[in-house]
Amino acid sequence: MNGLGNDFVVLDARARPIAIGQTQAQTLGDRKGELGCDQVIVMEPSKTADVFMRIFNADGSEVSACGNATRCIALVAAEELGRPEVTVETRAGLLKAKVADADNITIDMGKPRFGWEDIPLAEPFHDTTGIELQIGPVDEPVLHTPSVVNVGNPHAIFWVDDVDAHDLGRFGPLLENHPIFPERANISLAQITSRNSLKLRTWERGAGLTRACGTAACAAAICAARKDLTDRRVNVELPGGTLVIEWALNDHILMSGPAEQEFAGTLAADTLSRNPA
């Protein structure tokens, strides 16, 4: 499945458990192999929601949130249950979804967290609208003063005049693994194009350059509104397409966009036969 080109191998483990860990996720995520993807998603039973969603990055690391994957899983659940409103449980919490059709799925991503200890950062910053972090010479940095936020996972947003003018593929790994981010971070470049629109490119933690990152779109939109660069409802243009992000008055983030199933199949038994790491 994919959400704006952010692609996933989705495993259905609701009928019987699937033993999967770092090694298996790396095998499935490797684009040099038979499949390849940004994330591996495992659908599991939930006691509190319609489905539990487990998320592994292509490097095998397990993470708590993925906005584009949540739309994909919500679409599957809604089609199976025959109703537009479904709930998806993640490590980041319980998410509510409304599925009008495959092109219009809205996820309530919950409330953002701005405290430095909640993001988390390695040292205190009382103003997370812009922290002291830069790439390049001290007197003329290439990137500097990102906004930081946690929307289920940590994000750093660098404000630039042109998202295509910077080599995010080179800077992304350095910033993702910067000591200021003890749990690593998703790194984005954001360009404000109007009061209700922005452009975004993202280096995704554990996955690399991606055509779309739903949580990054949420992070950029709310950080832009927090800095009064945009209104609270914006179109976020990503390489793979556009998401609509609204930071509602109750502080919840609403993300709307499409999801798509590309194909379905069965994995060979030995693909997941090794003990999970």
Secondary structure, DSSP 4 states (H G I P E B T S, - for coil): -EETTEEEEEEE-SSS-----HHHHHHHH-TTSSS--SEEEEEE--SSSSEEEEEEETTS-EES--HHHHHHHHHHHHHHHT-SEEEEEETTEEEEEEEEETTEEEEE----B--TTTTT-SS--S-TTS-S-EES-SSS-SEE--EEEESSSEEEEEE-S-GGGS-HHHHHHHHHT-TT-TT--EEEEEEEEETTEEEEEEEETTTEEES--HHHHHHHHHHHHHTTSS-SEEEEEETTEEEEEEE-TTS-EEEEE--B--------GGGG-SPP-
